[in-house]
Amino acid sequence: MHVLSEEELSFYERHGYLMLDRFIASDWLERLNDAVEEFIEESRHLDQSNASILVEPSHTRSTPRLRRIPHTVMHHPEFEAFGLCGPIVDLAEDLLGPNVRFHHSKLNFKWGDGGEEVKWHQDIQFWPHTNYSPLTIGVYLHDVTEHMAPMGVVPGSHKRSLYNLADPEGNWTGFINDADLATVNLKDVVWLKGPAGSVTVHSCRMVHGSAPNISPEMRPLLLHTYSAGDAKPITNLMDGIAFSGELVRGEEPSAYRYDDEPCPMPPDFKGSYSSIFAVQKTEAE
């Protein structure tokens, strides 16, 4: 074990999530926040989204409202160093074993005074793999209070049903429909607030979501998804994306591992997927 105790590993396996207060050192936080400020300043020259900066519909040059920086490791050397070699890779290895594969990264913003909600969903249906090892590590770049829409998780839901993220007619929505959501024990939700530098981990099967940000403060959440080395994506969503699929620890397996339970499939995004915010709002891409 590099950074976790056996008790923390056992907690993750039982409950499907972790919350680690102040896990990231201050020097890394400063470097990452400086990189974020560069993107915010760049966004002031945009009237609409581009390949490296996705903005909310209400974004203006004078009042920037960023929605997402996709594939952060592609767009800034500090993000690349952090996501491929930083302390969260030690964390991923403790959880996944010696062979760790990088899948993707992103920086989700929830701007103050109404930053967008993320409806209840599970991740793996967006990017199915041969097994259910993938997990996502989130880094709080700022303090996240109860008013800043911290992520909510349903403990133990990673061991229960996988839902079709579709409406009753079968149309993909990217979130759990009301009928299925009635079977989720939302009274058990844990809201993962914490100080800057804290880290969340959640299983790809975890039911999770977040409310709009009603505070005046921005809430940036840096996210990285890793899998065990013997997991292979079965859609083309990340084809051609730099570093996706690369081993960041260990060696290539001699065979891939296939879990028995089938995974509901997403639509063929045909390169149009930009963010869960757009999918859940059914915005045209």
C-alpha positions as CSV (number, residue, x, y, z in Angstrom):
1,M,0.0,0.0,0.0
2,H,1.3,3.4,-0.9
3,V,-1.1,5.9,0.7
4,L,-4.1,4.0,2.0
5,S,-4.6,2.0,5.1
6,E,-6.1,-1.5,5.0
7,E,-9.2,0.0,6.8
8,E,-9.6,2.6,4.0
9,L,-9.3,0.0,1.3
10,S,-11.9,-2.2,3.1
11,F,-14.2,0.8,3.4
12,Y,-14.0,1.5,-0.4
13,E,-14.7,-2.1,-1.2
14,R,-17.8,-2.2,1.1
15,H,-19.2,1.2,0.4
16,G,-17.9,2.1,-3.1
17,Y,-16.4,5.5,-2.2
18,L,-13.8,7.3,-0.1
19,M,-13.4,10.9,1.1
20,L,-9.8,11.8,2.0
21,D,-9.4,15.2,3.6
22,R,-6.4,17.3,2.5
23,F,-4.8,14.5,0.5
24,I,-3.2,16.8,-2.0
25,A,-0.2,18.9,-0.8
26,S,-0.3,22.7,-1.0
27,D,2.4,22.9,-3.7
28,W,0.3,20.7,-6.1
29,L,-2.8,22.7,-5.3
30,E,-1.1,25.9,-6.2
31,R,0.2,24.6,-9.5
32,L,-3.2,23.2,-10.4
33,N,-5.1,26.4,-9.5
34,D,-2.6,28.5,-11.4
35,A,-3.4,26.3,-14.5
36,V,-7.1,26.8,-13.9
37,E,-6.7,30.5,-13.9
38,E,-5.0,30.4,-17.3
39,F,-8.1,28.6,-18.7
40,I,-10.4,31.1,-17.1
41,E,-8.5,34.0,-18.6
42,E,-8.4,32.3,-22.0
43,S,-12.2,31.9,-21.8
44,R,-12.6,35.6,-21.7
45,H,-11.7,35.6,-25.4
46,L,-14.4,33.1,-26.3
47,D,-18.0,33.6,-27.4
48,Q,-18.6,29.8,-27.5
49,S,-17.0,26.6,-26.5
50,N,-13.9,25.3,-28.2
51,A,-11.9,22.0,-28.0
52,S,-10.3,22.8,-24.7
53,I,-12.9,25.0,-22.9
54,L,-16.6,24.2,-22.7
55,V,-18.7,27.1,-21.5
56,E,-22.2,27.4,-20.1
57,P,-24.9,29.0,-22.3
58,S,-24.8,32.1,-20.1
59,H,-21.0,32.6,-20.5
60,T,-19.8,36.0,-21.6
61,R,-16.4,37.5,-22.0
62,S,-16.9,39.8,-19.1
63,T,-18.6,37.2,-16.9
64,P,-17.0,33.8,-17.7
65,R,-18.9,30.7,-16.7
66,L,-16.9,27.6,-17.6
67,R,-18.6,24.2,-17.7
68,R,-15.7,21.8,-18.4
69,I,-12.1,21.5,-19.5
70,P,-12.2,18.1,-21.2
71,H,-9.1,15.8,-21.4
72,T,-7.1,18.1,-19.0
73,V,-4.0,16.0,-19.4
74,M,-3.9,17.0,-23.1
75,H,-4.2,20.7,-22.6
76,H,-1.7,21.7,-19.9
77,P,1.6,20.2,-18.7
78,E,0.7,20.6,-15.0
79,F,-2.5,18.6,-15.6
80,E,-0.6,16.0,-17.5
81,A,2.1,15.6,-14.8
82,F,-0.6,15.4,-12.1
83,G,-2.9,12.9,-13.9
84,L,-0.2,10.5,-15.2
85,C,2.4,10.7,-12.4
86,G,1.0,12.6,-9.5
87,P,0.0,11.4,-6.0
88,I,-3.5,10.2,-7.1
89,V,-1.8,7.5,-9.2
90,D,-0.4,6.1,-6.0
91,L,-4.0,6.1,-4.7
92,A,-5.3,4.4,-7.8
93,E,-2.6,1.7,-7.5
94,D,-3.7,1.0,-3.9
95,L,-7.3,0.5,-5.0
96,L,-6.7,-1.3,-8.3
97,G,-3.5,-3.3,-7.9
98,P,-0.1,-3.0,-9.6
99,N,-1.3,-2.5,-13.1
100,V,-3.2,0.8,-13.6
101,R,-4.6,2.1,-16.8
102,F,-5.6,5.8,-17.4
103,H,-8.9,6.3,-19.1
104,H,-9.7,10.1,-19.1
105,S,-9.6,13.3,-17.2
106,K,-11.7,16.5,-17.0
107,L,-12.3,19.5,-14.9
108,N,-15.9,20.2,-14.1
109,F,-16.9,23.6,-12.9
110,K,-20.0,24.6,-11.0
111,W,-20.0,28.4,-11.2
112,G,-21.5,30.3,-8.3
113,D,-25.2,31.4,-8.1
114,G,-26.7,28.5,-9.8
115,G,-23.9,26.4,-11.4
116,E,-25.6,23.4,-13.1
117,E,-26.8,20.3,-11.3
118,V,-25.8,16.8,-12.2
119,K,-28.7,14.4,-12.0
120,W,-28.4,10.9,-10.3
121,H,-26.5,8.5,-12.5
122,Q,-23.8,5.9,-12.7
123,D,-20.6,6.4,-14.8
124,I,-19.9,3.0,-16.4
125,Q,-22.9,3.3,-18.8
126,F,-21.2,6.2,-20.4
127,W,-18.0,4.3,-21.2
128,P,-18.5,0.5,-20.6
129,H,-15.5,-1.7,-20.0
130,T,-14.9,-5.4,-20.0
131,N,-15.0,-5.3,-16.2
132,Y,-16.2,-3.0,-13.4
133,S,-12.8,-2.0,-12.0
134,P,-12.9,1.7,-13.2
135,L,-13.0,4.3,-10.6
136,T,-12.9,8.1,-10.6
137,I,-10.8,10.2,-8.3
138,G,-11.9,13.8,-7.7
139,V,-9.7,16.6,-6.4
140,Y,-11.2,19.6,-4.6
141,L,-9.2,22.6,-5.9
142,H,-11.2,24.9,-3.6
143,D,-13.0,24.4,-0.3
144,V,-16.3,22.7,-0.9
145,T,-19.1,23.6,1.6
146,E,-22.6,22.2,1.8
147,H,-23.9,25.2,-0.2
148,M,-21.5,24.6,-3.1
149,A,-23.2,21.4,-4.4
150,P,-20.8,18.8,-3.2
151,M,-21.1,15.4,-4.8
152,G,-23.6,13.0,-3.2
153,V,-23.0,9.3,-3.2
154,V,-25.3,6.4,-2.2
155,P,-23.1,4.0,-0.1
156,G,-23.3,0.4,-1.3
157,S,-25.1,1.2,-4.5
158,H,-22.0,0.0,-6.5
159,K,-23.1,-3.6,-5.4
160,R,-26.7,-3.2,-6.6
161,S,-28.5,-2.6,-9.9
162,L,-27.0,-1.1,-13.1
163,Y,-29.6,1.2,-14.6
164,N,-30.4,2.1,-18.1
165,L,-29.8,5.8,-18.2
166,A,-32.9,6.3,-20.4
167,D,-36.5,7.5,-20.1
168,P,-39.4,4.9,-20.1
169,E,-39.5,5.0,-23.9
170,G,-35.8,4.0,-24.1
171,N,-34.4,7.3,-25.1
172,W,-30.9,8.0,-23.6
173,T,-30.9,10.8,-21.1
174,G,-27.7,10.2,-19.1
175,F,-29.6,10.0,-15.7
176,I,-31.7,7.5,-13.8
177,N,-35.4,7.9,-14.6
178,D,-37.9,8.5,-11.8
179,A,-39.3,5.0,-11.7
180,D,-35.8,3.5,-11.2
181,L,-34.7,6.2,-8.9
182,A,-37.6,5.3,-6.6
183,T,-35.7,2.0,-5.9
184,V,-32.5,3.9,-4.8
185,N,-32.3,4.6,-1.1
186,L,-31.6,8.4,-1.4
187,K,-32.1,8.9,2.3
188,D,-28.7,7.3,2.7
189,V,-26.9,9.9,0.5
190,V,-23.6,11.1,1.8
191,W,-22.6,14.6,0.7
192,L,-18.8,14.8,0.2
193,K,-17.9,18.3,1.3
194,G,-14.4,19.1,2.4
195,P,-11.5,21.6,2.3
196,A,-9.3,22.3,-0.7
197,G,-6.9,19.4,-1.4
198,S,-9.4,16.8,-0.4
199,V,-10.0,13.8,-2.6
200,T,-13.0,11.7,-3.4
201,V,-13.1,8.3,-5.0
202,H,-16.1,6.6,-6.3
203,S,-16.7,3.3,-8.1
204,C,-17.9,3.4,-11.7
205,R,-21.1,1.7,-10.5
206,M,-21.8,4.2,-7.7
207,V,-25.1,6.2,-7.9
208,H,-24.1,9.8,-7.5
209,G,-25.1,13.3,-8.4
210,S,-25.0,16.9,-7.2
211,A,-27.3,19.9,-6.9
212,P,-26.9,23.4,-8.4
213,N,-24.2,25.5,-6.7
214,I,-26.2,28.1,-4.7
215,S,-23.2,29.8,-3.2
216,P,-21.5,32.8,-4.7
217,E,-18.2,30.8,-5.0
218,M,-17.0,28.7,-8.0
219,R,-16.6,25.0,-7.3
220,P,-14.0,23.4,-9.6
221,L,-13.7,19.6,-9.4
222,L,-10.8,17.9,-11.2
223,L,-11.6,14.3,-12.1
224,H,-9.5,11.4,-13.3
225,T,-10.7,7.9,-14.2
226,Y,-8.4,4.9,-14.0
227,S,-9.1,1.1,-14.3
228,A,-7.2,-2.0,-13.6
229,G,-4.8,-3.0,-16.3
230,D,-6.9,-5.9,-17.4
231,A,-9.9,-3.7,-18.2
232,K,-10.6,-2.7,-21.8
233,P,-13.1,0.0,-23.0
234,I,-15.7,-1.5,-25.4
235,T,-16.8,1.7,-27.0
236,N,-14.9,4.2,-29.2
237,L,-15.6,7.2,-27.0
238,M,-12.0,7.8,-26.2
239,D,-10.4,6.7,-29.5
240,G,-7.7,9.1,-30.6
241,I,-7.6,10.9,-27.2
242,A,-4.0,11.3,-26.0
243,F,-3.0,9.1,-23.2
244,S,-6.4,7.3,-22.9
245,G,-5.8,3.6,-22.5
246,E,-2.1,4.0,-21.5
247,L,-0.7,2.1,-18.5
248,V,0.5,4.6,-15.8
249,R,1.7,1.8,-13.5
250,G,2.7,-1.8,-14.1
251,E,2.6,-4.0,-17.2
252,E,0.2,-5.0,-19.9
253,P,-1.8,-8.1,-19.0
254,S,-1.6,-11.3,-20.9
255,A,-5.4,-11.3,-21.0
256,Y,-8.3,-9.0,-20.3
257,R,-10.8,-9.8,-17.5
258,Y,-14.5,-10.0,-18.3
259,D,-17.2,-9.6,-15.7
260,D,-20.3,-11.6,-16.1
261,E,-22.9,-8.9,-15.6
262,P,-23.8,-7.1,-18.8
263,C,-23.6,-3.3,-18.9
264,P,-26.3,-1.1,-20.5
265,M,-24.8,0.5,-23.6
266,P,-24.8,4.2,-24.4
267,P,-25.7,5.6,-27.8
268,D,-23.0,5.9,-30.4
269,F,-22.0,9.5,-29.7
270,K,-20.1,9.6,-33.0
271,G,-17.7,12.2,-31.6
272,S,-20.5,14.5,-30.4
273,Y,-20.2,13.8,-26.7
274,S,-18.9,16.9,-24.7
275,S,-20.1,16.6,-21.2
276,I,-22.7,15.1,-18.9
277,F,-24.2,18.6,-18.5
278,A,-25.0,18.8,-22.2
279,V,-26.3,15.1,-22.3
280,Q,-28.6,15.5,-19.3
281,K,-30.0,18.8,-20.7
282,T,-30.3,17.2,-24.2
283,E,-28.5,20.1,-25.8
284,A,-27.5,19.9,-29.4
285,E,-23.8,19.5,-29.8
